[in-house]
């Protein structure tokens, strides 16, 4: 599986999740602050592919809404994404 058209949004998701786990709304805001406008469907598509690639995982919380965090493999990918996007790793 590849990231296809979700490559660039996926890179931004990896960078956004590098600090702390985020819920979908907070991730949406974080990605927008990094890259500007992004559609909800694009973000969800990128996140879904990252989960299937085991770079991101959802975690249970006290609320019904999941939080997302990087896996060990995802942390490595986030460092590479930061370099590719010209951000400090």
Kinemage of the C-alpha trace (Angstrom):
@kinemage 1
@onewidth
@group {chain A} dominant
@subgroup {mainchain}
@vectorlist {calphas} color= white
{ca unk a 1} P 0.000 0.000 0.000
{ca unk a 2} L 1.174 3.496 -0.766
{ca unk a 3} L -0.044 6.872 0.366
{ca unk a 4} L -0.952 7.904 -3.184
{ca unk a 5} L -2.604 11.293 -3.337
{ca unk a 6} L -2.491 11.467 0.467
{ca unk a 7} L 1.315 11.657 0.595
{ca unk a 8} L 1.643 15.333 1.435
{ca unk a 9} L -1.258 15.442 3.925
{ca unk a 10} L 0.163 12.277 5.517
{ca unk a 11} L 3.529 13.974 5.995
{ca unk a 12} L 1.794 16.881 7.762
{ca unk a 13} L -0.152 14.461 9.988
{ca unk a 14} L 3.083 12.759 11.002
{ca unk a 15} L 4.639 16.110 11.855
{ca unk a 16} L 1.534 17.255 13.778
{ca unk a 17} L 1.478 14.065 15.859
{ca unk a 18} L 5.178 14.220 16.693
{ca unk a 19} L 4.553 16.119 19.939
{ca unk a 20} L 1.533 14.551 21.625
{ca unk a 21} L -1.507 12.430 20.800
{ca unk a 22} L -4.293 14.457 19.213
{ca unk a 23} L -7.994 14.054 18.612
{ca unk a 24} L -9.292 14.544 15.082
{ca unk a 25} L -10.327 18.176 15.610
{ca unk a 26} L -7.003 19.148 17.184
{ca unk a 27} L -5.132 17.292 14.436
{ca unk a 28} L -7.174 19.123 11.796
{ca unk a 29} L -6.210 22.463 13.390
{ca unk a 30} L -2.548 21.433 13.732
{ca unk a 31} L -2.267 20.341 10.100
{ca unk a 32} L -3.969 23.532 8.954
{ca unk a 33} L -1.503 25.608 10.980
{ca unk a 34} L 1.376 23.794 9.281
{ca unk a 35} L 0.124 23.705 5.702
{ca unk a 36} L -2.961 25.868 5.342
{ca unk a 37} L -6.362 24.706 4.109
{ca unk a 38} L -7.059 20.983 4.135
{ca unk a 39} L -10.385 19.263 3.673
{ca unk a 40} L -11.786 16.971 6.322
{ca unk a 41} L -11.982 14.043 3.882
{ca unk a 42} L -8.359 14.479 2.858
{ca unk a 43} L -7.234 14.419 6.476
{ca unk a 44} L -9.327 11.355 7.310
{ca unk a 45} L -8.075 9.562 4.175
{ca unk a 46} L -4.454 10.268 5.049
{ca unk a 47} L -5.000 9.206 8.658
{ca unk a 48} L -6.694 5.983 7.566
{ca unk a 49} L -3.789 5.036 5.333
{ca unk a 50} L -1.273 5.877 8.052
{ca unk a 51} L -3.148 3.571 10.421
{ca unk a 52} L -3.115 0.729 7.878
{ca unk a 53} L 0.627 1.240 7.452
{ca unk a 54} L 0.968 1.076 11.249
{ca unk a 55} L 2.538 4.528 11.460
{ca unk a 56} L -0.356 5.903 13.534
{ca unk a 57} L -2.642 4.202 16.040
{ca unk a 58} L -5.831 5.239 17.771
{ca unk a 59} L -5.962 5.095 21.536
{ca unk a 60} L -8.958 4.934 23.849
{ca unk a 61} L -9.810 7.903 25.998
{ca unk a 62} L -12.386 8.755 28.650
{ca unk a 63} L -14.494 10.286 25.902
{ca unk a 64} L -15.992 8.418 22.981
{ca unk a 65} L -13.696 10.221 20.565
{ca unk a 66} L -10.398 8.495 19.786
{ca unk a 67} L -7.015 10.121 20.058
{ca unk a 68} L -4.248 9.332 17.617
{ca unk a 69} L -0.546 8.902 18.275
{ca unk a 70} L 2.536 7.842 16.388
{ca unk a 71} L 3.774 4.291 16.657
{ca unk a 72} L 7.489 3.587 17.006
{ca unk a 73} L 7.687 3.236 13.232
{ca unk a 74} L 5.636 6.420 12.888
{ca unk a 75} L 8.148 8.360 15.029
{ca unk a 76} L 10.884 7.400 12.599
{ca unk a 77} L 8.697 8.434 9.673
{ca unk a 78} L 7.848 11.739 11.380
{ca unk a 79} L 11.546 12.590 11.601
{ca unk a 80} L 11.904 11.900 7.890
{ca unk a 81} L 8.745 13.923 7.150
{ca unk a 82} L 10.140 16.890 9.064
{ca unk a 83} L 13.327 16.761 7.036
{ca unk a 84} L 11.414 16.445 3.749
{ca unk a 85} L 9.197 19.396 4.670
{ca unk a 86} L 12.153 21.544 5.767
{ca unk a 87} L 11.198 21.650 9.442
{ca unk a 88} L 13.535 20.983 12.352
{ca unk a 89} L 13.483 17.273 13.249
